[in-house]
Amino acid sequence: MKQYVVIGCGRFGSNVARTLNSLGNEVLAIDIDHEKIQYISKEVTYGVQADATDENALRGLGIGALM
């Protein structure tokens, strides 16, 4: 199983996240909009409301090691 981070859960991002999840991957979806996270969190491994332009927020999610 691979792990993916999808930043932005608009129309494109949410479709990518759902597709990756349906293929058996672990998916972390991030968006600043709480409503989008509520919607997508039912269809991915993890859904987090965060500002993806904030480097400290990403590091707090464990993504900073990838940067």
N, C-alpha and C positions, 0 to 999 in steps of 0.2 A: 504494500500500500504506500502510495506517495502522499506527501503533504503539500498543500497549496494554500496560499493567501490570496484572497481576492479583495482588492481595495476599491470600494465604490460599488454600491448595490443598486444601481439604476437598472434600466432595461437590459443592457449588455452584460454588466457585471453579475446581476442575479442569474441570468441565463447561463453564464459560464460557471458560476458557483454550483448551481443545480446540476448541470451536466457532469462536472467533475465529481460531485458527490454520488451521482447515480452510477458512475463508473467504478465506485468502490474506493474512492480516495478520501482522505481526511481534508476537510476544507474549513478554513478560518475566513469568515466574511467580515469585513470592516467597513463601516460607514458612519458618518457623523449624524445622520438622520435616524432618530430612535424608531420611528415608524417603519422604516425600511429594514432595520435590524429585527424588529418584532416579526415582520413578515418572513424574512429569509431564514431566521434562526430555526424554524421548524423543518427546513429542508437542507441544512448543512450541519457539519459536525459542531461548529462553534460560530456564534454570531456576536460581534462586539461593537458597541457604539464607541467610537474614538475618532479623533481628528488625525487623519493619516498624514497631515502636513507637520504634525508635531513629532519630532524625532524621539523625544523622551517618552511619548505615549507608545510609539512603536517598540521602543526598547523594553518598556514595561510589559508588553505582550510577548516578549521573547523574540521579536523580529529584528531587533538591533544587531544581533550577531550576524545577520545576513547582509547588513548594510556595509 
